């Protein structure tokens, strides 16, 4: 009896699932017989999850999910409710599958939250606790449910799967990258339709990416990974393929016109160099202390320098370097002024509710009264239901967002998790069989550790998959190293199986 090839099993799984999902989405979108629609959707989700668990299709499901995510688009279900299709429905299926797996194997619940997963428990707890004290309960429930779902699936569940198959995450990224290439080609096609007018750059990535900065951040992560993975693999053919992929995605960063994305790539190269030089955390701490000392001694000169910067990001006649330099313009660049305004509002909100915050997902509804009149500009939102063009987003900082919505414990739990990754990369990761994977994962994550100071994308399905996926890969490789020692031949040659594709 011949066994079916993985591709055949994947195709058999994809098509019936997609057809059923289209029917379920249509019933919801029509808003007729709503209760029946919800019941049909729930039955479909539960049945699909049971089939995935029954026939051990978790890996195939994640491959499909990774391929579909870049095409996920925002669809309105009602006047005020929008969901990402099919990203968020597939996330629900993944969560139900996890639940079924836990019911089948009670020890799995312990495995999900053991090892490096313990470091994310404070963040999960703060999401739940701050929701209980939220100023807008239903908003926080929805926002927390989505973010907790991303962490459960993309970090906790994938970490267990990556421990079983360390080579699986690069394969997921291949699926994601293939779709991302199609989105990139589609965006270039749209750009050409506007006669390559740089003013249109912010909209050419729609409907798949509602903002050019999210696209730029995703491209930065993919470019960083494939450039490093090209160095890692030994096959000359794969080196060339991955190098080309890295260069293409790097070009996507430039196409996005996102200053933060471009600077995050530069930051990534500095981090990678520091990792290769085996710099320790005490050296990094010393550099930061010297930096703060320099700022303190020369703050007046620095302020005058920043105010003398007249480059503006919205001047599309200026060169790319000048637009990057506009990141330091705090006097006339409207985008920078509005970002400072959002940060100021976030800190003021945190000052009012320092311990509980206003609740996950509430910043965009609550920050308006806390704005600084001196920083207000034409992009400033004065009424949430009448937002000026090109003035979307919330706190424009992952860290300020956590502080304002979940208080000091929310920010502390996020920084604790990031600090743990720093410790693994710079202190705990000396000589081991999974060293390259750990360093690559952390270096790639560092692009968003920088970018996250200026934007917040972890509540979007595409970017959550990339960020938490790399975090899961880092954690899985670190656990594999600490829980086992690599086998060596009598001659002392390392015989650990390579995870090369």
N, C-alpha and C positions, 0 to 999 in steps of 0.2 A: 504494500500500500504506500503510495507516494504522499509525502507531506506537502502542503501548500507553501509556496514561497512567501516570505514576509510581504512582498509587494502585492501579491494576490490577496492576502488576508487584509492588508490595509485598504485596498480598493473596495473589497466586499464590505468593509466596515464603514467607509466614507459615504458611499452613495445612498444606502438606505437611511443613514443618520441625517444626511443633509436634506433629503426629501422630507423626512418627518419634521425636521427643524423648520423648514420653509412653511409647512402646513401650520405648525404651532405658532410661528411668528405672524402668519397671515391672520389667524384667529384672534390673536392679541391686538394686532394693528387695526383690525376692523372694528374693535370695541363693541361688537355685538355678542350677546350672550356671554358677558364677561366672566361670570362664575364658571360656566362650562369651559370657556377658553383656558382659564387658570387650571382647572381640573385636568384637561387634556394635556396641557404643558407639563404639569407636575407628573402625570402618569408617564409621559414620554421621557422626561428627565430621569425618573426613577428606574424605568425599564432599561433605558440606555446605560445607566450606571451599573445596574445589575449585570447586564451583558458584558460590560467592560471588565467587571470583577470576576464574573463566572468563567470567562475565557481568557483571562490574564492579558487583556488588551491595553493595559495602562501605557505601555511604551508607544504603541501605535496611536492611541488617543492623543498623547502629548505631541507626537510628530504632526498629527493633523492640526492640533491647536496652534503649534508654532508656525505652521504654514499659513493658517487662516488669519492669525492675529494682525499682521500688517494691513489686511483688507477690512478689518473691523471698522464699522462706521456708526456714528451716533444716530439713533432712530427715535423719534418722539412716539411715546405710547399714549400720552395725554398732553394737555397744555403745559404742564409743569414737570412731567416725568419723561426722561430720556434714558435709554440704555444703549450700550455698545453692542451691536449685532455683527457677528455671532459670538464675540468675545465673552461677554458676561454670561449668556446662557450656557456656554461651554464650561465656564468657570463653575457654575452651579452643578453641572454634571460631574465635574472633577471633585467637588466637595462631597456630593452624595456618594461618589465612588469611594472616597476616603472613609466616609461613615460606614459603608457596607463592609469595607476591609477591616475596620476596627471591630465591628460586631463579629466578624468571622475569626479574627485573631486579636484577642484582648490585649496581648503583649505589644501590639502595634502602637497603641496609644502611648505607652511608655517610650517606645523607640522614637516616636515623633518628637517628643519633648526632651529627649536625653542628649547628652553630648553638647555640641555647640548650640543646639536649639534652646538650651536653658538661657542663653544670653538674650534671646528675643522675647522671653516671657514677660519681662517688665514692660516692654512696648505694647504687647498684646493686652496686658492688664490695664495699662493707662488708657488705651482706647476704650475699654469697657467702662472703667470707673468714670472717666471724663464724660462719657455719654450719659451716665446716670445723673450727672450734675449739669447737663447741657441746658443752654438757654433756648434751644430749638430742638426738642427731643427727636422728632421724626427725621429732621435733616441729619442729625448726628447718627441715628440708628442706621440710615441708609449709607452714609459715608463710611461709618465704622465697619458695617457689614461687607462693603466692597473691599476696603483695605485689608480687613482681617482675612477675607477670602483670598486675596492676592498672596498674603504672607503664608496662609495655610497650604495653598497649592504650589505656588512658585518657589517657596523656600522650604517649608517643613516636609511636604510630600516629595518634592523633587530631590531634596537632600538624601532621603532614604533610597530613592531609585538610583541616584548617582553613585551611592556607595556600592550598590550591586553592580553597576556598570559605569565606571568612571569615564568611558569613552562616549557615553550617550549624550552628554550636554553639547559637545561640538557638533553632533549630528542634528540636534534640535536647532542649533544656530545656523546650520546649513539650510534647513527648511525655512527658517525665519528670513535668512538672507536672500534666498531665492525670491520670496515674495516681496521683500524690501527692494530688490533690484527692479521688479516690475513696477512698484510704486514710484521709484526714482525715474524710470523711463517714462511713465505716465506724466510725472511732474514736469520733466523736460519737454515733453510734447505740449503740455499746456503752456509752458513758458514760451515756446516757439510761437504758439498761437497768439500770444500778446506781443509778438515782435521783439522778444527778449527785453522787454521793458522792466528794469529792476524794481520799479514801483510795485509790480504785480507779484513779486517773489513771495510775499506773505500769504498769498492765497493759492498758489499753484499746487500745494500738497493736499488740498481738500479734494474729496471728502474724507480721505483716509487719515490725514493729520490736520486737525482744525487749526493748528498754529505752526508756523515755520520753526519756532524754537524747539518744539517737541521733536520734530523731524530731525533737526540739527543735533539734538542730544542723542537720539537713537543712532544716527550716522556716526557720531563720535565714538560711541561704544563699539559699534561693529567694526569701524576702521581700526581702532586700537587693538581689538581682539585678533582680527585676521592678520594684521601686520606682525603681531607677536607670535601667532600660531605658525606663520610662515617660517619663522626662525626655529621653532620647536621641532617641526617634523623633519624627518631625514630624507624623504622622497623628493627628488628634484622636481618632478611633475607637480606634486602637491604644493611645494614651496612656491612655484610659479603661480599656480591657481590662487592660493591664499594671498599672495602678494598683490596680485591683480585685484582681487576682491577688496583688500585693504585700501588700495589706491582709489578704486572707484568710490568706496564709501567716504574716503577722505575728500574726494571731489564733491560728494554730496554735502559735506559740512560747509564747504565754500558756497555751494549753491543755496543753502538754507539762509545765508546772510545772518546767521546767529552769532553775535560776537561772543557770547558766553560759551557756545559750543566750540568755536575756534580756540578760545583761550583754554578750555578744558582739555583739548588735545595737547596743547603746549604743556599744561600741568601734568598730563599723563606721561609725557616724555621725561620730565624732571623726576617724577616718582619712579619710573622704570630705571632711570640712571641711578637713583639713590638705592634701589633694591639690588641692582647689579654690583654696586660698590659696597654692599652689605653695611650700609650706614645704620646705626642703632638709634633707638628712640631718644636716648640722652643727647645725641648730636642734633636731632631735629628740635628737641626742646631748647637747646642752647641757641640754635638759629632763630627760633621764635622769640626768645627773650632778648636777643640782640636786636631783632627787628622792632620789637616794642620799645626798646630803649632808644633806637634811632628815631622812631616816630615821635617819641616824647621830647627828644632833644631838638628835633628839627620840624616840629609840627607846624609852626608858622610858615616856614619856607614851603612845606608840602601843600598847605592850604592855598598859598598864593599860586603855586604851580598848578594845582587843580583848577582854580578859578581862571587861570590864564589860558587853559585849554579851550579852544573854540571850535574844535571839530564836532560835528553832529552826526548822529547815526542815520538821520533821515535825509541826508544830502547824498543822493544817489549819483551825483556827478563826481564825488570824491573817490579816491582810490580805496582799495580794500584795507591797506595799512592805516590810512587816515580814519576809516570807519572803526577799526579796532581801537585806535587811539582815542576815539570819542567815548570809550568806556570810562575814561577818567574825567569827562566834562560834567561837572556838577552845577554849572551855572546856566547854560543855555540849551543843553540837550534835554528835551522834554521827556524822553523815555527814561533817562537817568533820574530826573526830578521826580517823576511819578513813582519810580521804584523806591526812592528814598522816602517818599510820602507813604507808601504802603508799609515800609519797614517801621517808620515812625508810628503809624497806626497800630501795628502789631505789638510794639513795645508798650504803647499806652494801654492797649487792651490787657496785656499781661500784667501791667501794674495794677489794674483794677481787679483782676481775678488771677492772682499769681499761682494758686495751687490747683484749681480745677480747670482754668481756662473757660472759654465761652462754649466749648463743645466741638468735637470733630465736625468739619464741614461748614461751620458757622461764620468763618471769617468774612466771606464775601457778602454776608447779610448784615454784619455787625460793625464793620470797620469804619463806615462812612462818617459817623460823628467824631471819630478820633483822629481825623486827618489834620495835618499842620497847614494852616492858611498860607504860610510863607512858601510852602512847597506845592500848593495846588496849581494846576495848569489846565490846558485844554483837554488833556486825557483824564483828568480827575473825574471820578464818578460821584455825582451828588444825589442820584436816585438810582437804586439798583435796577429798576425796571426801565430805565432810559440810559443805557451805557453808551458813551461816545465811541465812535468807530476806532478800532485798533486799541481799545482799552480793556481787553478782557483779562482773565487771570485773577488770582487772589493775592496772596502775600508776596509773591515773586521771590520767595525764599523758603526752602523746605524747613529750615531751622526756625525762622520767625513764625512760620505757620504752626509748627508744633508747639512753640512757646505760647502763642496767642490762643490757640484752640484747646490745648491740653495742659497748659501751665508749665511750671518749671520741671515737674516730673515727666511730662511728655518730652521736653527737650533733653532732659538728663538721660532718659531711657534710650533715645535715639543716639545720643553721643556715647553712651555706654557700649552699645552695639558696634558703632564705628570704631571706638577705641579698642575693642576686642580684636577687630580685624587688623588694625594697625599693629597690635601686639603680636599677632600670629605672623604677619608679614615681615616685621622688622626684628622680632626678638625670638619667637619660638620656632621659626622656620629656618634652621641652620643647614643641616645635612639630612636629606630624606629622599625617598623614592618619588614623592609627589611634589617636590619643591617647585618644579617649573609650573605646574598647573596652579598651585597656590599663588605664586608670584604674578602669573598672568591674570588670574582672577582679581587679585587686589589692585593691580595696576589699571585694569579696565574699570573696576568700580570707582577708582579715584577720579575718573573723568566726571562722574556725577557728584562725588563728594565736593568737588570744586563747583560744578555747575549748579548744584543744589543751593548754593549761597545766593543765587540770583534768580532761580526759577523753581517751581515745584510741579513735578510730573508723576509722582509715585501713585497718584490716584487714577492714572490712565492705564488701561489694560496692556497696551503694547510695551510701554516703558517699564511697567511693574514686572512684566515677564523678563525683560533684560536685566534689570537691576537685581531683583530677588533671585533670579536664576543664577547669576554670577556669584551672589552671596552663598547660595546653596552649593554651588560647585566648589567654592573655596572651603566651606565648612566640611563638605563630604571628603575632599582630599586630605584635609587636616586630620579628620577622624580616622581615615584609612591609615594614615601614617602613624598616629599615636596608638592605635589599637593593634597594629601588627608591624612586624619588622620585615623588610624585603628579603626574599630568599636569595642566597648567594651560592654560586658554584664552588667546588673545592678550591679553585684557583682564586676565589674572591671576586669573581665577575658577577655583577648584579644581574639577576635573571628575572626580575619583576617584569611582568607583561607590559608592553608599551600600550598607551592609549591612542596611538597614532591611527588616524582614519585609514 
